[in-house]
Amino acid sequence: MSIDLNARLAKFEDLVPSKVPFVEGKLKGHRDRLNYSVIGPGVSEDAKQNVKIAEAHGFNIGGVNAAPFNGSGLHSHTTAEVFLVYQGHWRFYWGVDGQDGEVFLNRGDVASFPTNMFRGFQNVGTERGLLFVVLGENDPGVITWTPKTISAAKDTGMVLLNDNTLVDTNLKKIPEDKKILDPLNENEIKTFDIYSVEDIEKYIVKFGDLDKIKITDNTNGNFIAYIEQLKLNGNSIEPAISHHPGFNLGAVYGDDVRVNEFYTSKKHEVFMCLEGQWKIYCEDQEIIIGPKDIFSVPINTKRRFEKISTEFGFMYLVRE
Protein backbone atom coordinates (compact mmCIF):
# COMPACT_ATOMS: atom_id res chain seq x y z
CA MET A 1 0.00 0.00 0.00
CA SER A 2 1.37 3.38 -0.99
CA ILE A 3 2.13 5.90 1.78
CA ASP A 4 1.13 9.52 1.31
CA LEU A 5 4.46 11.25 1.92
CA ASN A 6 2.92 14.70 1.59
CA ALA A 7 0.80 14.00 4.67
CA ARG A 8 4.07 13.66 6.61
CA LEU A 9 5.52 16.91 5.28
CA ALA A 10 5.22 20.11 7.31
CA LYS A 11 5.94 23.11 5.10
CA PHE A 12 6.51 26.22 7.15
CA GLU A 13 4.14 28.38 5.12
CA ASP A 14 1.31 25.89 5.79
CA LEU A 15 1.71 25.82 9.58
CA VAL A 16 -1.11 27.40 11.60
CA PRO A 17 0.24 29.38 14.57
CA SER A 18 -1.17 30.31 17.93
CA LYS A 19 -0.88 34.05 18.63
CA VAL A 20 -1.40 33.71 22.40
CA PRO A 21 0.09 30.30 23.16
CA PHE A 22 1.00 30.85 26.80
CA VAL A 23 -0.11 32.66 29.92
CA GLU A 24 2.34 35.55 29.33
CA GLY A 25 1.18 36.02 25.76
CA LYS A 26 -0.35 39.48 26.28
CA LEU A 27 2.66 40.99 28.02
CA LYS A 28 4.95 43.44 26.29
CA GLY A 29 7.92 41.51 24.92
CA HIS A 30 5.85 38.34 24.49
CA ARG A 31 2.75 39.31 22.52
CA ASP A 32 4.28 39.66 19.05
CA ARG A 33 5.12 35.98 18.82
CA LEU A 34 3.73 33.02 16.90
CA ASN A 35 3.89 29.48 18.24
CA TYR A 36 3.77 26.35 16.08
CA SER A 37 3.17 22.71 17.00
CA VAL A 38 4.73 20.74 14.16
CA ILE A 39 5.00 17.22 15.58
CA GLY A 40 2.97 16.50 18.70
CA PRO A 41 1.14 19.06 20.85
CA GLY A 42 4.24 20.34 22.62
CA VAL A 43 3.67 22.41 25.74
CA SER A 44 1.32 25.07 24.35
CA GLU A 45 -1.30 26.25 26.83
CA ASP A 46 -3.62 27.26 23.98
CA ALA A 47 -6.35 24.60 23.83
CA LYS A 48 -6.95 25.54 20.18
CA GLN A 49 -3.30 25.20 19.10
CA ASN A 50 -3.15 23.53 15.68
CA VAL A 51 -0.96 20.40 15.53
CA LYS A 52 0.39 19.62 12.06
CA ILE A 53 1.45 15.97 12.66
CA ALA A 54 -0.24 14.46 15.70
CA GLU A 55 1.35 10.99 15.55
CA ALA A 56 3.45 10.20 18.64
CA HIS A 57 7.17 10.21 17.80
CA GLY A 58 8.81 9.92 21.20
CA PHE A 59 9.56 13.65 21.01
CA ASN A 60 7.77 16.88 20.06
CA ILE A 61 8.87 19.55 17.58
CA GLY A 62 7.60 23.11 17.75
CA GLY A 63 8.53 26.52 16.43
CA VAL A 64 8.62 30.12 17.60
CA ASN A 65 8.51 33.12 15.25
CA ALA A 66 9.04 36.38 17.13
CA ALA A 67 9.37 40.07 16.32
CA PRO A 68 12.41 41.98 17.57
CA PHE A 69 12.56 42.09 21.37
CA ASN A 70 9.87 39.46 21.75
CA GLY A 71 10.15 35.91 22.97
CA SER A 72 9.33 33.68 25.92
CA GLY A 73 9.11 34.53 29.61
CA LEU A 74 11.07 32.66 32.27
CA HIS A 75 9.89 29.07 32.54
CA SER A 76 11.05 25.53 33.28
CA HIS A 77 10.39 22.11 31.74
CA THR A 78 10.39 18.58 33.10
CA THR A 79 11.69 17.15 29.82
CA ALA A 80 14.45 18.18 27.41
CA GLU A 81 14.28 21.42 25.43
CA VAL A 82 16.71 21.73 22.53
CA PHE A 83 16.77 24.91 20.43
CA LEU A 84 17.67 25.08 16.73
CA VAL A 85 18.16 28.67 15.58
CA TYR A 86 16.92 29.17 12.01
CA GLN A 87 17.01 32.93 11.68
CA GLY A 88 17.69 35.96 13.84
CA HIS A 89 19.92 36.91 16.75
CA TRP A 90 18.65 35.48 20.04
CA ARG A 91 19.41 36.11 23.69
CA PHE A 92 18.89 33.20 26.07
CA TYR A 93 18.88 34.06 29.77
CA TRP A 94 18.17 32.09 32.93
CA GLY A 95 17.54 32.04 36.67
CA VAL A 96 14.38 32.82 38.67
CA ASP A 97 14.96 36.54 38.03
CA GLY A 98 16.72 36.03 34.69
CA GLN A 99 19.97 37.27 36.18
CA ASP A 100 22.06 34.09 36.47
CA GLY A 101 23.52 34.39 32.97
CA GLU A 102 22.95 34.92 29.28
CA VAL A 103 24.25 33.66 25.94
CA PHE A 104 23.62 34.87 22.38
CA LEU A 105 22.87 32.47 19.52
CA ASN A 106 22.58 32.88 15.77
CA ARG A 107 21.51 30.92 12.70
CA GLY A 108 22.69 27.31 12.83
CA ASP A 109 23.51 27.33 16.53
CA VAL A 110 22.14 24.54 18.74
CA ALA A 111 21.53 24.69 22.50
CA SER A 112 20.26 21.97 24.85
CA PHE A 113 18.96 23.47 28.08
CA PRO A 114 18.79 21.33 31.23
CA THR A 115 15.51 20.49 32.89
CA ASN A 116 14.58 21.96 36.28
CA MET A 117 15.91 25.45 35.53
CA PHE A 118 14.21 28.69 34.59
CA ARG A 119 15.08 30.00 31.13
CA GLY A 120 13.72 32.57 28.71
CA PHE A 121 14.64 33.71 25.23
CA GLN A 122 14.30 36.90 23.24
CA ASN A 123 14.87 37.88 19.63
CA VAL A 124 17.38 40.72 19.88
CA GLY A 125 17.85 41.11 16.13
CA THR A 126 16.40 43.79 13.86
CA GLU A 127 14.05 41.44 11.97
CA ARG A 128 11.70 38.60 12.89
CA GLY A 129 13.50 35.53 14.18
CA LEU A 130 12.67 31.83 13.97
CA LEU A 131 13.52 28.98 16.33
CA PHE A 132 12.56 25.35 16.20
CA VAL A 133 12.44 23.44 19.47
CA VAL A 134 12.68 19.70 20.12
CA LEU A 135 11.02 18.60 23.36
CA GLY A 136 11.58 15.21 24.95
CA GLU A 137 8.97 12.42 25.24
CA ASN A 138 5.50 12.04 23.77
CA ASP A 139 4.06 14.02 26.67
CA PRO A 140 6.52 16.81 27.51
CA GLY A 141 4.46 17.82 30.52
CA VAL A 142 3.50 21.35 31.45
CA ILE A 143 5.44 24.58 31.81
CA THR A 144 6.34 25.95 35.23
CA TRP A 145 6.49 29.75 35.26
CA THR A 146 8.26 32.03 37.70
CA PRO A 147 6.00 33.82 40.21
CA LYS A 148 6.76 37.20 38.63
CA THR A 149 5.64 35.93 35.22
CA ILE A 150 2.38 34.53 36.65
CA SER A 151 1.70 37.78 38.53
CA ALA A 152 2.37 40.02 35.53
CA ALA A 153 0.20 37.84 33.30
CA LYS A 154 -2.68 37.99 35.79
CA ASP A 155 -2.68 41.78 35.47
CA THR A 156 -3.51 41.32 31.76
CA GLY A 157 -6.37 38.95 32.61
CA MET A 158 -4.50 35.75 31.70
CA VAL A 159 -4.46 33.00 34.33
CA LEU A 160 -3.68 29.30 34.56
CA LEU A 161 -6.09 27.09 36.45
CA ASN A 162 -5.15 24.18 38.69
CA ASP A 163 -5.62 21.77 35.75
CA ASN A 164 -3.24 23.96 33.70
CA THR A 165 -6.08 25.35 31.58
CA LEU A 166 -5.37 28.82 30.23
CA VAL A 167 -8.20 31.34 30.71
CA ASP A 168 -8.52 34.94 29.59
CA THR A 169 -10.68 36.34 32.38
CA ASN A 170 -11.55 39.33 30.19
CA LEU A 171 -13.53 36.96 27.99
CA LYS A 172 -14.50 34.04 30.19
CA LYS A 173 -15.35 33.34 33.81
CA ILE A 174 -13.40 30.78 35.82
CA PRO A 175 -15.52 27.61 36.21
CA GLU A 176 -16.90 27.10 39.70
CA ASP A 177 -15.14 23.76 40.12
CA LYS A 178 -11.73 25.23 39.21
CA LYS A 179 -9.34 27.62 40.90
CA ILE A 180 -6.38 29.71 39.80
CA LEU A 181 -3.05 27.92 39.98
CA ASP A 182 -0.97 29.14 42.91
CA PRO A 183 2.47 30.52 42.01
CA LEU A 184 5.54 28.77 43.36
CA ASN A 185 6.50 29.60 46.93
CA GLU A 186 10.04 30.37 48.12
CA ASN A 187 10.78 26.80 49.19
CA GLU A 188 9.65 25.44 45.82
CA ILE A 189 11.81 27.95 43.99
CA LYS A 190 14.86 26.76 45.93
CA THR A 191 14.47 23.28 44.37
CA PHE A 192 15.35 24.62 40.91
CA ASP A 193 18.93 24.32 39.70
CA ILE A 194 21.37 27.18 39.20
CA TYR A 195 23.82 27.31 36.28
CA SER A 196 26.71 29.56 35.37
CA VAL A 197 27.46 30.80 31.85
CA GLU A 198 30.34 28.31 31.71
CA ASP A 199 27.92 25.48 32.58
CA ILE A 200 25.45 26.39 29.83
CA GLU A 201 28.14 26.91 27.20
CA LYS A 202 28.94 23.19 27.49
CA TYR A 203 25.49 22.51 26.07
CA ILE A 204 25.84 24.78 23.03
CA VAL A 205 27.32 24.07 19.61
CA LYS A 206 27.94 27.17 17.51
CA PHE A 207 27.53 26.92 13.76
CA GLY A 208 30.91 28.57 13.28
CA ASP A 209 32.62 25.86 15.31
CA LEU A 210 31.49 22.90 13.21
CA ASP A 211 34.84 22.62 11.44
CA LYS A 212 36.42 21.81 14.80
CA ILE A 213 34.17 18.83 15.54
CA LYS A 214 32.82 17.53 12.23
CA ILE A 215 33.29 14.02 10.84
CA THR A 216 34.15 14.34 7.17
CA ASP A 217 33.58 11.88 4.35
CA ASN A 218 35.25 13.32 1.26
CA THR A 219 32.59 11.93 -1.07
CA ASN A 220 29.40 12.07 0.99
CA GLY A 221 29.48 15.27 3.02
CA ASN A 222 29.91 16.14 6.68
CA PHE A 223 28.11 14.60 9.64
CA ILE A 224 27.74 15.76 13.23
CA ALA A 225 26.09 14.29 16.32
CA TYR A 226 24.77 16.96 18.65
CA ILE A 227 23.02 14.70 21.15
CA GLU A 228 23.53 10.94 21.44
CA GLN A 229 25.58 8.87 19.01
CA LEU A 230 24.74 9.21 15.32
CA LYS A 231 25.11 6.16 13.09
CA LEU A 232 24.91 7.06 9.42
CA ASN A 233 26.60 6.08 6.16
CA GLY A 234 28.95 3.68 7.95
CA ASN A 235 30.00 6.30 10.53
CA SER A 236 29.45 6.13 14.29
CA ILE A 237 29.79 9.69 15.53
CA GLU A 238 30.03 10.62 19.20
CA PRO A 239 27.90 13.52 20.45
CA ALA A 240 29.19 17.04 21.06
CA ILE A 241 26.71 17.63 23.92
CA SER A 242 26.55 15.31 26.92
CA HIS A 243 22.81 15.54 27.60
CA HIS A 244 20.62 12.43 27.31
CA PRO A 245 17.15 13.78 26.48
CA GLY A 246 15.69 10.56 25.11
CA PHE A 247 16.15 11.41 21.44
CA ASN A 248 19.03 11.72 18.99
CA LEU A 249 19.89 14.95 17.18
CA GLY A 250 22.42 15.04 14.37
CA ALA A 251 22.99 16.87 11.10
CA VAL A 252 24.40 16.42 7.61
CA TYR A 253 25.86 19.31 5.66
CA GLY A 254 28.19 20.43 2.92
CA ASP A 255 28.34 21.14 -0.79
CA ASP A 256 27.83 17.51 -1.83
CA VAL A 257 25.91 15.35 0.65
CA ARG A 258 24.34 11.98 -0.01
CA VAL A 259 23.49 8.67 1.61
CA ASN A 260 23.59 6.20 -1.26
CA GLU A 261 22.53 3.03 0.52
CA PHE A 262 18.97 2.53 1.70
CA TYR A 263 18.52 1.96 5.41
CA THR A 264 15.50 1.26 7.59
CA SER A 265 14.44 2.13 11.12
CA LYS A 266 11.76 0.77 13.44
CA LYS A 267 11.71 4.13 15.18
CA HIS A 268 10.78 7.62 14.06
CA GLU A 269 13.20 9.76 12.09
CA VAL A 270 12.53 13.39 11.13
CA PHE A 271 14.45 15.54 8.64
CA MET A 272 14.55 19.32 9.26
CA CYS A 273 16.00 21.45 6.48
CA LEU A 274 17.96 24.55 7.47
CA GLU A 275 19.48 25.24 4.08
CA GLY A 276 19.46 23.85 0.54
CA GLN A 277 17.14 21.47 -1.31
CA TRP A 278 17.06 17.78 -0.38
CA LYS A 279 15.54 14.75 -2.07
CA ILE A 280 14.41 11.97 0.25
CA TYR A 281 13.69 8.52 -1.15
CA CYS A 282 11.21 6.31 0.71
CA GLU A 283 10.80 2.86 -0.79
CA ASP A 284 9.73 3.61 -4.39
CA GLN A 285 8.65 7.21 -3.68
CA GLU A 286 10.51 10.46 -3.26
CA ILE A 287 9.87 13.90 -1.82
CA ILE A 288 11.79 17.19 -1.91
CA ILE A 289 12.18 19.47 1.09
CA GLY A 290 13.64 22.96 1.34
CA PRO A 291 14.48 25.51 4.04
CA LYS A 292 12.14 25.40 7.09
CA ASP A 293 10.45 22.20 5.82
CA ILE A 294 10.11 19.25 8.22
CA PHE A 295 9.51 15.70 7.03
CA SER A 296 8.68 12.67 9.17
CA VAL A 297 9.86 9.46 7.54
CA PRO A 298 7.39 6.56 7.82
CA ILE A 299 8.75 3.94 10.22
CA ASN A 300 9.90 0.59 8.82
CA THR A 301 10.47 2.05 5.37
CA LYS A 302 13.68 1.99 3.39
CA ARG A 303 15.05 5.48 2.99
CA ARG A 304 18.05 7.43 1.73
CA PHE A 305 18.64 11.07 0.85
CA GLU A 306 20.82 13.49 -1.07
CA LYS A 307 21.25 17.23 -1.43
CA ILE A 308 20.12 18.25 -4.91
CA SER A 309 20.77 22.00 -4.88
CA THR A 310 24.11 23.36 -6.01
CA GLU A 311 24.65 25.60 -3.00
CA PHE A 312 25.69 24.59 0.52
CA GLY A 313 23.10 22.49 2.33
CA PHE A 314 22.35 21.70 5.97
CA MET A 315 19.75 19.27 7.33
CA TYR A 316 19.03 18.14 10.89
CA LEU A 317 18.10 14.55 11.72
CA VAL A 318 15.99 13.91 14.80
CA ARG A 319 15.62 10.28 15.84
CA GLU A 320 13.53 8.60 18.48
KAPELIN-V590526 format. One record per backbone hydrogen bond with DSSP energy under -1.0 kcal/mol. CO is the residue of the C=O (numbers start at 1). NH is the residue of the N-H. If there is no record, write none. Layout:
BEGIN
CO;NH
CO;NH
END
This chain:
BEGIN
3;5
5;8
6;9
8;296
10;294
11;14
12;15
18;35
21;45
22;25
24;27
27;30
27;31
29;71
31;33
32;67
34;65
35;18
36;63
37;52
38;53
39;61
46;49
53;40
58;137
60;135
61;38
61;39
62;133
63;36
64;131
65;34
66;129
67;70
70;123
72;121
74;146
75;119
76;144
77;116
80;136
81;113
82;134
83;111
84;132
85;108
87;130
89;124
90;105
91;122
92;103
93;120
94;100
95;98
101;94
103;92
105;90
106;109
109;85
110;205
111;83
116;193
118;95
119;75
120;93
121;72
122;91
123;69
129;66
130;86
130;87
131;64
132;84
133;62
134;82
135;60
144;76
146;150
147;151
148;152
149;153
150;154
151;155
153;156
153;158
154;157
157;169
159;167
160;181
161;164
165;161
167;159
168;171
168;172
175;178
179;162
185;189
186;190
188;191
189;192
196;200
197;201
200;203
201;204
203;112
205;110
206;209
207;210
209;212
210;213
210;214
215;223
217;221
220;258
221;217
222;253
223;215
224;251
225;240
226;241
227;249
230;237
232;235
235;232
237;230
248;319
249;226
249;227
250;317
251;224
252;315
253;222
254;313
257;307
263;303
265;300
268;320
269;297
270;318
271;295
272;316
273;292
275;314
277;308
277;309
278;289
279;306
280;287
281;304
282;285
285;282
287;280
289;278
290;293
293;273
294;10
295;271
298;301
302;283
303;263
304;281
305;259
306;279
313;254
314;274
314;275
315;252
316;272
317;250
318;270
319;248
END
